[in-house]
Amino acid sequence: MTASSDQTTPKGVALLHNPILNRGSAFAVEDRARLGVEGFLPPVADTLETQIARVHLQLAQLDNDLQKYLLLSDLQARNQTLFYAVLMSDPAMFMPLVYTPTVGEACQKFDHVLRATRGMYLPITLKGRLKEVLSHWPQSDVRFIVVTDGERILGLGDLGVGGMGIPVGKLSLYTVCAGVPPELTLPITLDVGTNTSALLEDPLYLGLRQNRVRGAEYDAFIDEFVTAVTELYPRCCLQWEDFANINAVPILERYRDKICTYNDDIQGTAAVAVAGIYGALRISKQKLTDQTFLFLGGGSAATGIAELISQAMVLEGATIEEARARNWLFDVNGLMVNSRTDIAGFQKPFAHDHAPVSSFVEAIEAIRPTGIVGVSTVPKLFNQAVIQAMSKINERPIIFPYSNPTSRSECTADEAYRWSEGKAIFASGSPFAPVTLGDKTFVPGQGNNVYIFPAMGMAVLATQARRVTEAMFIVAAKAVAEQVTDADLDKGLIYPPQSDIRKASLHVAVRIAEYVFDNGLAQVQRPADIAAHIAALAYLPAYPPV
């Protein structure tokens, strides 16, 4: 949305209210009369660098992360260039503020703290008119949509339209981490109601005041949405986010072979977990095909990780049956075994012949896993007995409490390292501070999907990939893991430092793009230098000409 001439550039107050063109106090003094902003700004013009320093100072004066999130949200609504310049000035510091864990609280309080709206809201009351309404978006070339229906926001449950914070945050990280131009992105919330009574009774709630629509009506609404997106934005990649299992799995199965689409909760989570496993195996010096994993949680995240691990094992010589037999699920009703009658179709590949087991510790003792992965969204379930059981049967147990936000983590880094006496190879979904035991300091890794989805977005942009395949996620996982240095591993860190997330993401994007080109999935000609091609596409914050 860069203006090409004075004829298309808004003037005066309208220019100051345009977040894409607005420079705020950085409008050059000599331009102000021509642009009609003279007198609306302090007389001395800032540089972008000075503006960044001012925002840092403003943030430092706030004493809680939600207030910082809101300040940054207001900045995004007012001055997009400065917003991204601030975030890119220190990605490791700002990612937890604009996404997990802070975004969880922002979503919970969405209706009480809403200021400027962002993205599009498509309630089911618009069925039959979705294409018409979606066409109102001012950009005609949308390449990435992150969409939620708000039913399973992080580990916090059904937040209705409050879930909009997730698509907004994810797409911000597409830009910050991998340079996807922000004008190509569109966050969307589909409002089909909420089953959370506290929201329905809240006079400030901004969504439809009805229980969630289910069944054929819901499916038809989703289908109309997908049709509208593909007709309006034929080069768009559609990312599904925070849908409940009952919808997430069938939606992905319905569209994955028809359009360019993926589900980050299922596939992105799986890829970052596999990346962590590759890193962990460099510490334990073991083979992937010799591992056994026990998942706490049996939903789409668990089965997504288990299936990607299985596919990765196949690449190392196992049969798919052998690989799936090394992945076990444990849910509220115990170990998932074939004799149970409550196993859903997507869980069946990971339900095995075994006597019923109702205790997670007993399941560890029976299955003897080399790694446990928490995707339960229930905190503290990796208790001392669990960690000690894993440490008893493994020299270097893999402990991955991946549930988000921090309040839902199955254990903390301190607990995992302390209860395992420093043996644990640890990564979590939310950030934890370094842990010192004796003379050793461990730096816990964050198995955050941010290592995967921005890079996947940039790779899709660079190649115009027809589809997003499972193999692309294995490529992404390997590309993340290969960037972890021996020095990182010595500290227990099995992911690249988030301070280098831009470099890491572009490396992953190049690897995925290479795969896309090699396998005939691209819709553009292969460039001579893929890395240079991607670097040229990547957004860097600079004020557009006016």
C-alpha positions as CSV (number, residue, x, y, z in Angstrom):
1,M,0.0,0.0,0.0
2,T,2.8,2.4,-0.8
3,A,1.7,5.6,-2.4
4,S,3.0,6.0,-5.9
5,S,2.3,9.7,-6.3
6,D,0.9,12.8,-4.6
7,Q,-2.5,12.0,-6.3
8,T,-2.9,8.8,-4.3
9,T,-1.3,9.9,-1.0
10,P,-3.7,11.0,1.7
11,K,-3.0,14.5,3.1
12,G,-3.1,16.1,6.5
13,V,-4.8,14.3,9.4
14,A,-5.8,11.4,7.1
15,L,-2.1,10.8,6.4
16,L,-1.4,10.8,10.1
17,H,-4.2,8.2,10.6
18,N,-2.9,5.9,7.9
19,P,-0.7,3.3,9.7
20,I,1.1,2.2,6.6
21,L,2.1,5.7,5.4
22,N,2.3,7.5,8.7
23,R,5.8,8.4,9.9
24,G,4.6,10.3,13.0
25,S,7.3,12.6,14.2
26,A,9.7,11.4,11.5
27,F,8.1,13.4,8.6
28,A,10.9,15.6,7.2
29,V,10.4,19.2,7.9
30,E,10.7,20.1,4.2
31,D,7.8,17.7,3.3
32,R,5.3,18.7,5.9
33,A,3.7,21.7,4.1
34,R,3.3,19.6,0.9
35,L,1.7,16.8,2.9
36,G,-0.6,19.0,4.9
37,V,0.8,17.9,8.3
38,E,2.6,21.1,9.1
39,G,1.5,22.3,12.6
40,F,0.2,18.8,13.6
41,L,3.7,17.6,14.7
42,P,6.5,18.9,17.0
43,P,8.8,21.1,14.9
44,V,11.9,18.8,15.1
45,A,11.9,15.7,12.8
46,D,12.9,12.4,14.4
47,T,14.9,9.6,12.8
48,L,13.5,6.1,12.8
49,E,16.3,5.2,15.2
50,T,15.3,7.9,17.6
51,Q,11.7,6.8,17.5
52,I,12.7,3.2,18.3
53,A,14.7,4.5,21.3
54,R,11.6,6.4,22.5
55,V,9.4,3.3,22.3
56,H,12.0,1.3,24.3
57,L,11.9,4.0,27.0
58,Q,8.1,4.1,27.1
59,L,8.0,0.3,27.5
60,A,10.6,0.4,30.3
61,Q,8.3,2.6,32.3
62,L,5.4,0.0,32.3
63,D,5.4,-2.6,35.0
64,N,3.4,-5.4,33.4
65,D,3.5,-7.3,30.1
66,L,-0.1,-6.8,29.2
67,Q,0.4,-3.0,29.3
68,K,3.4,-3.4,27.0
69,Y,1.4,-5.6,24.7
70,L,-1.3,-2.9,24.5
71,L,1.3,-0.1,23.8
72,L,2.7,-2.2,21.0
73,S,-0.8,-2.9,19.6
74,D,-1.6,0.8,19.6
75,L,1.7,1.5,17.8
76,Q,0.9,-1.1,15.2
77,A,-2.5,0.6,14.6
78,R,-0.8,4.0,14.3
79,N,2.6,3.5,12.6
80,Q,3.2,0.0,11.1
81,T,6.8,0.8,10.1
82,L,7.9,1.9,13.5
83,F,6.1,-1.1,15.1
84,Y,8.1,-3.6,13.0
85,A,11.3,-1.6,13.5
86,V,10.9,-1.8,17.3
87,L,10.2,-5.6,17.2
88,M,13.1,-6.3,14.9
89,S,15.4,-4.2,17.2
90,D,15.3,-7.0,19.7
91,P,13.2,-10.0,18.6
92,A,14.0,-12.2,21.6
93,M,12.7,-9.5,23.9
94,F,9.6,-8.6,22.0
95,M,8.3,-12.0,20.8
96,P,7.0,-13.0,24.3
97,L,5.2,-9.6,24.4
98,V,3.4,-9.8,21.1
99,Y,2.9,-13.5,21.2
100,T,3.1,-16.3,23.8
101,P,2.8,-16.0,26.7
102,T,1.4,-12.4,26.9
103,V,-1.0,-12.9,24.0
104,G,-2.8,-15.5,26.2
105,E,-3.8,-12.9,28.7
106,A,-4.6,-10.4,26.0
107,C,-7.1,-12.9,24.4
108,Q,-8.7,-13.6,27.8
109,K,-9.2,-9.9,28.4
110,F,-9.8,-9.0,24.7
111,D,-13.3,-7.6,25.2
112,H,-12.2,-5.4,28.1
113,V,-9.0,-4.0,26.6
114,L,-9.9,-3.7,22.9
115,R,-8.8,-0.4,21.3
116,A,-8.1,-0.4,17.5
117,T,-9.4,-3.4,15.6
118,R,-7.2,-5.3,13.2
119,G,-8.0,-7.9,10.5
120,M,-11.5,-9.1,9.7
121,Y,-14.3,-10.7,11.7
122,L,-16.6,-13.0,9.8
123,P,-19.6,-14.1,11.8
124,I,-21.8,-17.0,10.7
125,T,-24.6,-14.5,10.4
126,L,-22.9,-13.5,7.1
127,K,-23.2,-16.9,5.6
128,G,-24.0,-16.5,1.9
129,R,-22.2,-13.2,1.8
130,L,-18.7,-14.1,2.9
131,K,-17.0,-13.4,-0.5
132,E,-18.7,-10.0,-0.7
133,V,-17.6,-8.9,2.8
134,L,-14.1,-10.4,2.4
135,S,-13.7,-8.4,-0.8
136,H,-13.9,-5.2,1.3
137,W,-10.3,-5.8,2.6
138,P,-8.3,-3.0,1.0
139,Q,-5.5,-5.2,-0.3
140,S,-6.2,-7.2,-3.5
141,D,-3.1,-9.4,-3.2
142,V,-3.3,-11.4,0.1
143,R,-0.8,-14.2,0.3
144,F,-1.2,-15.4,4.0
145,I,-4.3,-15.7,6.1
146,V,-4.2,-16.9,9.6
147,V,-7.7,-17.8,10.7
148,T,-9.2,-19.0,14.0
149,D,-12.7,-19.8,15.3
150,G,-11.5,-19.1,18.9
151,E,-12.5,-22.4,20.3
152,R,-9.2,-23.7,21.6
153,I,-7.0,-20.6,22.2
154,L,-3.5,-21.9,23.4
155,G,-4.3,-23.9,26.5
156,L,-7.0,-21.4,27.6
157,G,-10.1,-22.9,25.9
158,D,-13.0,-21.2,24.1
159,L,-12.5,-17.5,24.0
160,G,-14.8,-16.7,21.1
161,V,-13.8,-13.6,19.2
162,G,-11.2,-12.9,21.9
163,G,-9.1,-15.4,20.0
164,M,-8.3,-12.7,17.4
165,G,-5.1,-11.9,19.2
166,I,-3.6,-15.2,17.9
167,P,-3.9,-14.5,14.1
168,V,-2.7,-10.9,14.7
169,G,0.3,-12.1,16.7
170,K,1.2,-14.9,14.4
171,L,1.2,-12.7,11.3
172,S,3.3,-10.1,13.1
173,L,5.9,-12.9,13.6
174,Y,5.7,-13.9,9.9
175,T,7.1,-10.4,9.3
176,V,9.5,-10.0,12.2
177,C,11.1,-13.4,12.0
178,A,11.1,-14.2,8.2
179,G,10.4,-10.9,6.5
180,V,7.0,-11.7,5.0
181,P,5.8,-8.3,3.9
182,P,3.0,-7.2,6.3
183,E,0.7,-5.9,3.5
184,L,0.4,-9.5,2.2
185,T,-1.1,-10.8,5.4
186,L,-4.6,-10.9,6.8
187,P,-5.8,-12.1,10.3
188,I,-9.3,-13.4,10.4
189,T,-11.7,-14.7,13.1
190,L,-14.7,-16.8,12.2
191,D,-17.4,-16.2,14.8
192,V,-19.7,-19.2,15.2
193,G,-20.6,-18.4,18.8
194,T,-19.0,-19.5,22.1
195,N,-19.8,-22.1,24.7
196,T,-18.1,-20.1,27.5
197,S,-21.0,-18.9,29.7
198,A,-18.9,-16.2,31.3
199,L,-18.4,-14.6,27.9
200,L,-22.1,-14.9,26.9
201,E,-23.0,-13.2,30.2
202,D,-20.4,-10.4,29.9
203,P,-22.0,-7.2,28.8
204,L,-18.7,-6.2,27.1
205,Y,-18.4,-9.4,25.1
206,L,-18.0,-8.5,21.4
207,G,-18.9,-11.8,19.7
208,L,-22.2,-13.5,18.8
209,R,-24.2,-14.3,21.9
210,Q,-25.1,-17.8,21.0
211,N,-23.7,-21.3,21.6
212,R,-21.3,-22.7,18.9
213,V,-22.7,-23.9,15.7
214,R,-21.8,-27.5,15.0
215,G,-22.2,-30.1,12.3
216,A,-23.3,-29.6,8.7
217,E,-24.0,-25.8,9.2
218,Y,-20.5,-25.3,10.5
219,D,-18.9,-27.3,7.7
220,A,-20.9,-25.4,5.1
221,F,-19.7,-22.1,6.6
222,I,-16.1,-23.2,6.5
223,D,-16.5,-24.4,2.9
224,E,-18.0,-21.0,1.9
225,F,-15.0,-19.3,3.6
226,V,-12.4,-21.4,1.8
227,T,-14.2,-20.9,-1.5
228,A,-14.3,-17.1,-1.0
229,V,-10.6,-17.0,-0.1
230,T,-9.5,-19.1,-3.1
231,E,-11.6,-17.0,-5.5
232,L,-10.5,-13.6,-4.1
233,Y,-6.9,-14.5,-3.3
234,P,-5.8,-17.4,-5.6
235,R,-2.1,-17.2,-4.4
236,C,-3.1,-17.2,-0.7
237,C,-1.8,-19.8,1.8
238,L,-4.4,-20.5,4.5
239,Q,-3.2,-21.3,8.0
240,W,-5.7,-22.7,10.5
241,E,-5.0,-21.8,14.1
242,D,-6.5,-22.9,17.5
243,F,-9.5,-24.9,16.3
244,A,-10.7,-27.6,18.6
245,N,-9.7,-31.1,17.7
246,I,-13.2,-32.0,16.5
247,N,-12.8,-29.4,13.7
248,A,-9.1,-29.0,13.3
249,V,-8.4,-32.6,12.1
250,P,-11.2,-32.9,9.6
251,I,-10.7,-29.4,8.2
252,L,-7.0,-30.1,7.5
253,E,-7.9,-33.5,5.9
254,R,-10.6,-31.9,3.8
255,Y,-8.5,-29.1,2.2
256,R,-4.8,-30.1,2.5
257,D,-4.7,-31.7,-1.0
258,K,-6.9,-29.1,-2.6
259,I,-5.4,-25.8,-1.6
260,C,-2.2,-24.3,-0.2
261,T,-3.0,-24.8,3.5
262,Y,-1.7,-26.1,6.8
263,N,-2.6,-26.2,10.5
264,D,0.1,-24.8,12.7
265,D,-1.1,-26.5,15.9
266,I,-0.8,-29.8,14.3
267,Q,2.0,-29.5,11.7
268,G,4.0,-26.5,13.0
269,T,4.0,-27.9,16.5
270,A,5.1,-31.3,15.2
271,A,7.9,-29.8,13.2
272,V,9.3,-27.8,16.1
273,A,9.1,-30.9,18.3
274,V,10.9,-33.0,15.8
275,A,13.6,-30.2,15.5
276,G,14.0,-30.4,19.3
277,I,14.3,-34.2,19.1
278,Y,17.0,-33.9,16.4
279,G,18.8,-31.5,18.8
280,A,18.3,-33.8,21.8
281,L,19.8,-36.8,19.9
282,R,23.0,-34.8,19.3
283,I,23.3,-34.6,23.1
284,S,22.3,-38.2,23.8
285,K,24.2,-39.6,20.8
286,Q,21.3,-41.9,19.9
287,K,19.4,-42.8,16.8
288,L,15.9,-41.5,16.1
289,T,14.7,-45.0,15.2
290,D,15.7,-46.2,18.7
291,Q,13.5,-43.7,20.5
292,T,10.1,-44.2,22.1
293,F,7.9,-41.3,22.9
294,L,5.0,-41.1,25.3
295,F,2.6,-38.1,24.9
296,L,0.6,-36.6,27.7
297,G,-2.4,-35.5,25.7
298,G,-4.2,-37.3,22.9
299,G,-5.4,-34.4,20.7
300,S,-4.4,-33.1,17.3
301,A,-1.1,-31.7,18.6
302,A,-0.1,-35.0,20.0
303,T,-1.1,-37.0,17.0
304,G,0.5,-34.4,14.7
305,I,3.8,-34.7,16.5
306,A,3.6,-38.5,16.7
307,E,2.9,-38.8,12.9
308,L,5.8,-36.4,11.9
309,I,8.2,-38.3,14.2
310,S,7.0,-41.5,12.5
311,Q,7.5,-40.1,9.0
312,A,11.0,-38.9,10.1
313,M,11.8,-42.4,11.3
314,V,10.7,-43.9,8.0
315,L,13.3,-41.6,6.3
316,E,15.9,-43.3,8.6
317,G,14.9,-46.9,7.6
318,A,11.9,-47.9,9.8
319,T,8.6,-49.0,8.3
320,I,5.6,-46.8,9.1
321,E,4.2,-49.5,11.3
322,E,7.4,-49.8,13.3
323,A,7.6,-46.1,13.6
324,R,4.1,-45.6,14.8
325,A,4.5,-48.4,17.3
326,R,7.2,-46.2,19.0
327,N,4.7,-43.4,19.7
328,W,2.2,-43.7,22.5
329,L,-0.6,-41.5,23.7
330,F,-1.9,-41.0,27.3
331,D,-5.0,-38.9,27.9
332,V,-7.5,-38.3,30.8
333,N,-8.7,-41.9,30.4
334,G,-5.2,-43.4,30.6
335,L,-2.9,-45.1,28.1
336,M,-4.5,-45.3,24.6
337,V,-4.7,-49.0,24.0
338,N,-6.7,-50.9,21.4
339,S,-9.2,-52.3,23.9
340,R,-10.5,-48.8,24.6
341,T,-13.8,-47.9,22.9
342,D,-13.3,-44.1,23.0
343,I,-10.5,-43.9,20.4
344,A,-11.1,-41.4,17.6
345,G,-10.1,-42.1,14.0
346,F,-7.1,-39.8,14.0
347,Q,-5.8,-41.4,17.2
348,K,-6.0,-45.0,16.1
349,P,-2.5,-45.3,14.5
350,F,-1.1,-44.6,18.0
351,A,-3.3,-46.9,20.0
352,H,-1.5,-50.2,20.6
353,D,-2.0,-53.6,22.1
354,H,-1.3,-53.3,25.8
355,A,-3.0,-53.8,29.1
356,P,-4.9,-50.6,30.3
357,V,-2.8,-48.2,32.4
358,S,-4.4,-45.4,34.3
359,S,-1.3,-43.7,35.9
360,F,1.2,-41.7,33.8
361,V,4.1,-42.9,36.0
362,E,3.0,-46.5,35.5
363,A,2.8,-45.9,31.8
364,I,6.4,-44.6,31.9
365,E,7.5,-47.7,33.7
366,A,5.6,-50.0,31.3
367,I,6.5,-48.3,28.0
368,R,10.0,-47.1,29.0
369,P,10.0,-44.1,26.7
370,T,13.1,-42.1,26.0
371,G,11.1,-39.0,25.8
372,I,7.8,-37.5,27.1
373,V,6.0,-34.7,25.4
374,G,3.3,-32.7,27.2
375,V,0.5,-31.3,25.1
376,S,-2.2,-31.6,27.7
377,T,-2.7,-27.9,28.5
378,V,-2.9,-29.0,32.1
379,P,-0.2,-27.6,34.4
380,K,2.1,-29.6,36.7
381,L,1.3,-33.1,35.4
382,F,5.1,-33.7,34.9
383,N,5.5,-33.9,38.6
384,Q,8.5,-35.1,40.6
385,A,7.5,-38.8,40.3
386,V,7.2,-38.5,36.5
387,I,10.6,-36.8,36.1
388,Q,12.3,-39.2,38.4
389,A,10.8,-42.2,36.7
390,M,12.1,-40.9,33.4
391,S,15.5,-40.3,34.9
392,K,15.7,-43.8,36.3
393,I,15.3,-45.5,33.0
394,N,17.2,-43.0,30.8
395,E,20.7,-41.5,31.1
396,R,19.5,-38.4,29.3
397,P,15.6,-38.3,29.4
398,I,13.9,-36.0,26.9
399,I,11.4,-33.8,28.8
400,F,9.2,-31.6,26.5
401,P,6.4,-29.8,28.4
402,Y,5.0,-28.0,25.3
403,S,1.6,-26.6,26.6
404,N,1.1,-22.9,26.3
405,P,1.0,-20.3,27.9
406,T,3.5,-20.6,30.8
407,S,0.6,-21.1,33.3
408,R,-0.3,-24.3,31.4
409,S,3.2,-25.9,31.2
410,E,3.4,-29.5,32.4
411,C,6.5,-28.5,34.5
412,T,9.0,-25.7,34.7
413,A,12.6,-25.8,33.6
414,D,13.8,-25.6,37.2
415,E,11.6,-28.6,38.2
416,A,12.8,-30.7,35.2
417,Y,16.5,-30.0,35.8
418,R,16.3,-30.3,39.6
419,W,14.2,-33.4,39.8
420,S,16.4,-35.1,37.1
421,E,19.6,-33.9,38.8
422,G,20.6,-32.2,35.6
423,K,20.1,-35.2,33.4
424,A,17.0,-33.9,31.5
425,I,17.2,-32.7,27.9
426,F,14.6,-30.0,28.2
427,A,12.5,-27.8,26.0
428,S,9.2,-26.1,26.7
429,G,6.4,-24.3,24.8
430,S,6.8,-21.0,26.8
431,P,10.0,-19.3,27.9
432,F,11.8,-20.1,31.1
433,A,14.9,-18.5,32.7
434,P,18.2,-20.3,32.9
435,V,18.6,-22.7,35.7
436,T,21.8,-23.2,37.8
437,L,22.5,-26.5,39.5
438,G,25.8,-26.5,41.4
439,D,28.4,-25.2,39.0
440,K,26.4,-25.9,35.8
441,T,24.0,-23.4,34.2
442,F,21.3,-24.8,31.8
443,V,19.7,-22.6,29.2
444,P,16.2,-24.1,28.5
445,G,15.1,-24.1,24.9
446,Q,11.7,-22.9,23.9
447,G,10.1,-25.3,21.4
448,N,8.2,-22.4,19.9
449,N,6.4,-22.8,16.5
450,V,8.0,-19.4,15.7
451,Y,11.0,-21.4,14.4
452,I,8.7,-23.0,11.8
453,F,5.7,-21.0,10.6
454,P,7.3,-17.7,9.6
455,A,9.9,-19.6,7.6
456,M,7.2,-21.8,6.0
457,G,5.4,-18.6,5.0
458,M,8.5,-17.0,3.4
459,A,9.2,-20.3,1.5
460,V,5.7,-20.4,0.2
461,L,6.0,-16.7,-0.8
462,A,9.3,-17.3,-2.6
463,T,8.1,-20.4,-4.5
464,Q,4.3,-19.8,-4.7
465,A,4.1,-23.4,-3.6
466,R,0.9,-25.2,-4.7
467,R,0.7,-27.2,-1.5
468,V,2.2,-27.4,2.0
469,T,3.2,-31.0,2.5
470,E,4.3,-33.1,5.5
471,A,7.8,-33.5,4.0
472,M,8.2,-29.7,4.0
473,F,7.8,-29.8,7.8
474,I,10.5,-32.5,8.2
475,V,12.8,-30.4,6.0
476,A,12.0,-27.4,8.3
477,A,12.7,-29.4,11.4
478,K,16.1,-30.5,10.1
479,A,16.9,-27.0,9.0
480,V,16.2,-25.7,12.6
481,A,18.3,-28.4,14.2
482,E,21.3,-28.0,12.0
483,Q,21.8,-24.5,13.2
484,V,22.3,-25.5,16.9
485,T,26.0,-25.2,17.7
486,D,28.0,-27.5,20.0
487,A,28.3,-24.6,22.4
488,D,24.5,-24.3,22.5
489,L,24.2,-28.0,23.1
490,D,26.7,-27.9,26.0
491,K,24.3,-25.4,27.7
492,G,21.3,-27.7,27.1
493,L,20.0,-25.5,24.4
494,I,18.5,-27.5,21.5
495,Y,17.1,-24.7,19.5
496,P,18.9,-21.7,17.9
497,P,19.0,-18.6,20.1
498,Q,15.9,-16.5,19.6
499,S,18.1,-13.5,19.3
500,D,19.1,-14.9,15.9
501,I,15.6,-15.7,14.9
502,R,15.7,-13.7,11.6
503,K,18.9,-15.5,10.5
504,A,17.5,-18.9,11.6
505,S,14.1,-18.3,9.9
506,L,15.7,-17.3,6.5
507,H,17.9,-20.4,6.7
508,V,14.9,-22.6,7.2
509,A,13.0,-20.8,4.4
510,V,15.8,-21.5,2.0
511,R,15.8,-25.2,2.9
512,I,12.1,-25.5,2.4
513,A,12.2,-23.6,-0.8
514,E,14.9,-25.9,-2.2
515,Y,12.6,-28.8,-1.4
516,V,9.7,-27.1,-3.1
517,F,11.6,-26.5,-6.3
518,D,13.2,-29.9,-6.3
519,N,9.8,-31.6,-6.0
520,G,7.9,-29.6,-8.7
521,L,5.6,-27.9,-6.2
522,A,6.6,-24.3,-7.2
523,Q,4.7,-22.1,-9.5
524,V,7.6,-19.8,-10.3
525,Q,10.8,-20.4,-12.1
526,R,13.7,-21.6,-9.9
527,P,16.1,-18.7,-9.3
528,A,19.9,-19.2,-9.7
529,D,20.4,-18.2,-6.0
530,I,17.5,-19.2,-3.8
531,A,19.0,-17.5,-0.7
532,A,19.5,-14.2,-2.5
533,H,15.9,-14.5,-4.0
534,I,14.5,-14.9,-0.5
535,A,16.6,-12.1,1.0
536,A,15.4,-9.7,-1.7
537,L,11.8,-10.5,-0.9
538,A,12.2,-10.1,2.9
539,Y,10.7,-7.0,4.5
540,L,12.8,-4.5,6.3
541,P,11.2,-1.6,8.1
542,A,11.7,1.7,6.3
543,Y,9.3,4.5,5.7
544,P,7.6,4.4,2.3
545,P,7.9,7.4,0.0
546,V,5.1,9.9,0.3
